[in-house]
Structure formats: structure tokens, C-alpha cells
Amino acid sequence: MTIPASEENGGGVSIRPAERADLLAVTHIENASFSQPWPFDAFERFLGEPGFLVAEYEGDVVGYAIADVSRNFGRRLGHLKDIAVHPDRRGVGVGSALLTRAIAVVTAQGADSVKLEVRRSNDRAKRLYREFGFEPLRRVSGYYEDGEDAIVMLNKLE
Ligand SMILES: CC(C)(COP(=O)(O)OP(=O)(O)OC[C@H]1O[C@@H](n2cnc3c(N)ncnc32)[C@H](O)[C@@H]1OP(=O)(O)O)[C@@H](O)C(=O)NCCC(=O)NCCS
């Protein structure tokens, strides 16, 4: 697939809030992307939240992101909880478009920084996050069920 490049969103890709009708496609991409995928009902719980976003290309859901905001010692902290792009649709800017919008959503909700956890071995995701200004904050030993460590990354939005 060739998606025409665009400065803003990978071209031809639209980012919009997720709807119930998207959930099967979302869980399909989740299952294809992670060894410990979230179940269907985990996504269901985020329906209606502004930070549950899908990327659509030619009528198909090709990726999604989930971000929310929590209070943390009087500040609002954004959290990127999940992001994935269909394996056949990676490398053309869909993930960047989702990340851009997810950061905009949590910023609009008053977050002054965004954190995320990423597998230590997930170099591609880490590189993408660094391009967006995320910096490694700490390592969490054995964070994932298979024993792999997580790297917590933080993006100070100011
Ligand atoms: C991580 C992930 C979401 C990135 O999504 P993506 O759509 O491939 O991301 P992008 O296309 O925006 O950027 C990825 C690469 O494509 C490049 N790219 C961006 N726009 C491009 C374009 N128009 N044409 C060609 N390449 C482009 C980027 O420079 C980047 O290059 P890099 O791999 O050298 O860093 C995706 O790889 C994925 O779903 N992985 C599995 C799930 C996962 O690991 N999620 C993260 C959990 S923490």
C-alpha cells in the first residue's frame, strides 16, 4: 500500500474518536501486534473517551491509540496506554499521526506531560517516541508478564 505523504497525517489517513463499530478491527490489530493483547472489553471501556482514537484509511481502521489523563500531585499527567498500527500499514506515518493527535487530546485536557511504558526491546516504538520528544525516565524490571523490562518514557509538553 502506498499512502501519499502529507506533512500532517501521513496523507489520506483520518484520525477520529473510536466508535463501537471499530472494536473488532481494533482487537484484530491488537492481537496481531502484541503477545499479551488487551481483550475486547478493555477497549469497550474506553468508548466515548476523547483519547480513544482510530486511524482510518479508505474506510478501514488501520490503527488506534488510547491516552488518558490523571491527576498526579495537583498536576495532570497524560498516559499513552496503547498504540498499534496494522502490520501491513506500518512505516508510512499512521503511528505518527495517531501520536500527534493523542498528544493534542491530552494537552487539551490540561496535561503538562505524557508518559508511556514500552518494552525494552521495542526499538522501533522507542525511536518513534524519541522523535516526538519522549525521553527515557526509568526502567521497570519484569513489567511484562513474560518478564521483559519496561522503559518508562516521559514527554514534558511545555
Ligand atoms: C510502533 C508503531 C505504532 C509505529 O507505527 P507506524 O505507523 O509504523 O509509525 P510511523 O510510520 O509513523 O513511523 C515509523 C517509521 O516510519 C517512518 N515514516 C513516517 N512517515 C513515513 C512516510 N510517509 N513514508 C515512509 N516512512 C515514513 C518514520 O520515520 C519511522 O521511521 P523509523 O522506523 O526509522 O523510526 C507500529 O510499529 C506498531 O504498531 N508496532 C506494534 C505495536 C507496538 O509496538 N506498539 C507500541 C507499544 S509501546
The ligand as an ORCA input file, in Angstrom:
! r2SCAN-3c Opt
* xyz 0 1
  C       5.126      1.452     16.911
  C       4.082      1.614     15.801
  C       2.749      2.010     16.429
  C       4.549      2.707     14.844
  O       3.525      2.883     13.864
  P       3.899      3.281     12.343
  O       2.650      3.623     11.663
  O       4.740      2.220     11.757
  O       4.753      4.592     12.640
  P       5.214      5.668     11.555
  O       5.038      5.156     10.180
  O       4.556      6.939     11.918
  O       6.726      5.790     11.899
  C       7.520      4.622     11.836
  C       8.612      4.849     10.824
  O       8.098      5.191      9.545
  C       8.764      6.378      9.070
  N       7.771      7.156      8.307
  C       6.887      8.023      8.783
  N       6.159      8.560      7.781
  C       6.585      7.978      6.643
  C       6.213      8.097      5.272
  N       5.242      8.953      4.865
  N       6.849      7.305      4.375
  C       7.812      6.460      4.787
  N       8.204      6.312      6.071
  C       7.612      7.073      6.981
  C       9.167      7.084     10.302
  O      10.292      7.916     10.069
  C       9.531      5.958     11.181
  O      10.801      5.521     10.831
  P      11.664      4.653     11.824
  O      11.046      3.289     11.855
  O      13.001      4.673     11.220
  O      11.557      5.370     13.144
  C       3.934      0.297     14.967
  O       5.199     -0.119     14.552
  C       3.234     -0.838     15.707
  O       2.018     -0.952     15.694
  N       4.045     -1.705     16.387
  C       3.475     -2.842     17.110
  C       2.780     -2.381     18.347
  C       3.712     -1.617     19.259
  O       4.851     -1.976     19.460
  N       3.180     -0.511     19.847
  C       3.919      0.306     20.779
  C       3.761     -0.255     22.141
  S       4.605      0.736     23.355
*
